[in-house]
Amino acid sequence: MPLPEGVDLYVNENRILEPLGLVVLRDSRVDLLPRTKDLIENVPGRHGDIFFGSKLLPRLLELRVAIDSEFSPEEMEKKKREIARFLVPTKGTKTLVFADEPEKQYFVKYSGTIDITQYATWFEFTIPFKCSDPYIYSRLNEEEKIIEESPDAISITSNGNLDSFPVVELKNEGLNTINGFAIRYYEEIEE
């Protein structure tokens, strides 16, 4: 099965991690937010501390996987080398997408240690991924985010939970000039 465009690792509908052909037994996507670090300062003689905000730490994402069929000892060693060659972290980050959330993508790289539990004809292990960039990004392109379009205006809505800073590019491909252009920001206030 071919991978979606721009995706390096894909957990398909059958919970198979492509292109490695590993069965995903479970994953650690249950965390709502990555870990945080509070920026604080203690002042001698003063109760408590002074809080200067928080920052997000890298997101950790683990996949518990197993090989999908019975292998001979030689085939198991070959499969291990294939997995190691693919996951080598010095080649940078890889894009990871899950079929049950195709609109989200994670930028991951292998980080940690793999302890393999080996049986007679198969093995299982946990792949520790680190998202140095702790955010989960949308895979939707700009056209899919356009909610409302009229001859005079285009309305774009972001469904993320953090402020996003769009880049607006105007191209004039004709002889006319672009006049009366304005950008307006509307913040939805929940009541």
C-alpha positions as CSV (number, residue, x, y, z in Angstrom):
1,M,0.0,0.0,0.0
2,P,1.5,3.4,-1.0
3,L,2.0,6.0,1.7
4,P,0.0,9.2,1.6
5,E,1.9,12.0,-0.1
6,G,4.5,13.7,2.1
7,V,4.3,11.0,4.8
8,D,7.3,8.9,6.0
9,L,5.5,6.7,8.6
10,Y,1.8,5.8,8.4
11,V,-0.3,3.7,10.8
12,N,-3.0,2.4,8.4
13,E,-6.6,1.3,9.1
14,N,-5.4,-2.2,10.0
15,R,-2.9,-0.7,12.6
16,I,0.1,-1.6,10.4
17,L,3.1,0.8,10.5
18,E,4.0,1.4,6.9
19,P,6.6,1.1,5.3
20,L,8.0,-1.2,8.0
21,G,5.1,-3.7,8.0
22,L,4.9,-3.8,11.9
23,V,1.7,-4.3,13.8
24,V,1.0,-1.4,16.1
25,L,-0.3,-2.9,19.4
26,R,-0.7,0.4,21.1
27,D,0.4,4.0,20.9
28,S,0.8,6.8,23.4
29,R,-1.3,9.5,21.8
30,V,-3.5,9.8,24.9
31,D,-1.7,12.9,26.3
32,L,-3.6,16.1,25.6
33,L,-0.5,18.3,25.9
34,P,3.2,17.7,26.0
35,R,5.1,18.0,29.2
36,T,5.7,21.6,30.5
37,K,8.5,23.4,32.3
38,D,7.5,26.2,34.6
39,L,9.8,29.2,34.5
40,I,10.1,30.4,38.2
41,E,12.5,32.2,40.4
42,N,12.8,31.9,44.2
43,V,13.5,35.0,46.1
44,P,15.3,34.6,49.5
45,G,13.1,35.7,52.4
46,R,9.9,35.7,50.3
47,H,7.2,33.0,50.5
48,G,6.6,31.0,47.3
49,D,8.2,31.8,44.0
50,I,7.7,34.2,41.1
51,F,6.1,32.6,38.1
52,F,7.4,33.8,34.6
53,G,5.3,31.5,32.5
54,S,5.6,28.0,31.1
55,K,7.1,26.4,28.0
56,L,6.3,23.2,26.3
57,L,8.9,20.5,26.3
58,P,9.3,18.0,23.5
59,R,6.4,15.6,23.0
60,L,7.2,11.9,23.6
61,L,5.3,9.4,21.4
62,E,5.8,5.7,21.7
63,L,4.6,2.9,19.4
64,R,4.4,-0.7,20.8
65,V,4.9,-2.9,17.8
66,A,5.4,-6.5,16.7
67,I,6.4,-8.2,13.5
68,D,3.3,-9.3,11.6
69,S,4.2,-12.9,10.8
70,E,6.4,-15.8,11.8
71,F,10.0,-15.4,10.9
72,S,13.1,-17.7,11.0
73,P,16.0,-16.5,13.2
74,E,17.8,-15.3,10.1
75,E,14.7,-13.4,8.8
76,M,14.3,-11.8,12.3
77,E,17.9,-10.5,12.2
78,K,17.4,-9.1,8.7
79,K,14.1,-7.4,9.8
80,K,15.9,-5.8,12.8
81,R,18.5,-4.4,10.5
82,E,15.9,-3.1,8.1
83,I,14.1,-1.3,11.0
84,A,17.3,0.1,12.4
85,R,18.3,1.4,8.9
86,F,14.9,3.2,8.5
87,L,14.8,4.7,12.0
88,V,18.4,6.1,12.2
89,P,17.9,9.5,13.9
90,T,20.8,11.2,12.1
91,K,18.7,11.5,9.0
92,G,16.4,14.1,10.6
93,T,12.7,14.0,11.5
94,K,10.1,11.9,9.8
95,T,6.4,12.7,9.3
96,L,4.1,10.3,11.2
97,V,0.3,10.1,10.4
98,F,-2.4,7.8,11.9
99,A,-5.3,6.6,9.7
100,D,-7.8,7.3,12.4
101,E,-6.6,11.0,12.5
102,P,-5.5,11.7,8.9
103,E,-5.7,15.4,9.3
104,K,-2.9,15.5,12.0
105,Q,0.8,15.0,11.5
106,Y,3.6,14.5,14.0
107,F,7.3,15.3,13.2
108,V,9.2,12.5,15.0
109,K,12.6,11.1,15.3
110,Y,13.8,8.0,17.0
111,S,15.2,8.9,20.5
112,G,16.0,6.5,23.2
113,T,16.5,2.8,23.5
114,I,14.7,-0.2,22.0
115,D,14.5,-3.3,24.2
116,I,13.3,-6.2,22.1
117,T,11.2,-9.1,23.6
118,Q,12.1,-12.0,21.3
119,Y,10.1,-15.2,20.9
120,A,10.8,-18.3,18.8
121,T,9.3,-16.9,15.6
122,W,8.5,-13.3,16.3
123,F,9.5,-10.2,18.4
124,E,7.9,-7.1,19.8
125,F,9.3,-3.8,21.1
126,T,8.5,-0.1,21.7
127,I,9.7,2.6,19.3
128,P,10.5,5.7,21.3
129,F,9.9,8.8,19.2
130,K,10.6,12.4,20.2
131,C,8.8,15.4,18.7
132,S,11.4,18.2,19.3
133,D,8.7,20.5,18.0
134,P,5.9,19.6,20.5
135,Y,3.0,20.7,18.2
136,I,0.7,18.5,16.2
137,Y,0.3,20.1,12.7
138,S,-2.7,20.0,10.4
139,R,-2.3,18.2,7.0
140,L,-5.1,20.2,5.4
141,N,-4.0,22.5,2.7
142,E,-5.1,26.2,2.4
143,E,-8.0,25.4,0.0
144,E,-9.5,23.0,2.5
145,K,-9.4,25.6,5.3
146,I,-11.4,28.1,3.4
147,I,-14.8,28.1,5.0
148,E,-16.5,31.0,3.3
149,E,-15.7,32.7,0.0
150,S,-17.4,35.6,-1.8
151,P,-16.3,38.0,-4.5
152,D,-15.2,40.4,-1.8
153,A,-13.8,38.3,1.0
154,I,-12.3,35.0,2.0
155,S,-12.8,33.6,5.5
156,I,-10.3,31.2,6.9
157,T,-10.9,29.3,10.2
158,S,-8.2,27.5,12.2
159,N,-9.4,24.7,14.4
160,G,-6.2,24.6,16.4
161,N,-5.9,25.4,20.1
162,L,-3.0,27.9,19.8
163,D,-2.7,31.2,18.0
164,S,-1.6,30.7,14.5
165,F,0.1,33.3,12.4
166,P,-0.9,32.9,8.7
167,V,1.2,34.1,5.8
168,V,-0.9,35.9,3.2
169,E,0.6,36.2,-0.2
170,L,-1.0,38.4,-2.9
171,K,-0.1,37.8,-6.5
172,N,-1.1,40.1,-9.3
173,E,-1.0,38.1,-12.5
174,G,-2.8,40.7,-14.6
175,L,-2.4,44.3,-15.6
176,N,-4.7,45.6,-12.8
177,T,-3.5,46.8,-9.4
178,I,-4.7,45.5,-6.1
179,N,-6.6,48.3,-4.4
180,G,-8.5,48.5,-1.1
181,F,-7.0,45.3,0.4
182,A,-7.5,44.8,4.2
183,I,-6.8,42.0,6.6
184,R,-9.2,41.8,9.6
185,Y,-8.7,39.5,12.6
186,Y,-11.8,38.3,14.4
187,E,-11.4,36.4,17.7
188,E,-14.3,34.1,18.6
189,I,-15.3,34.7,22.2
190,E,-17.1,31.9,23.9
191,E,-20.0,32.8,26.1
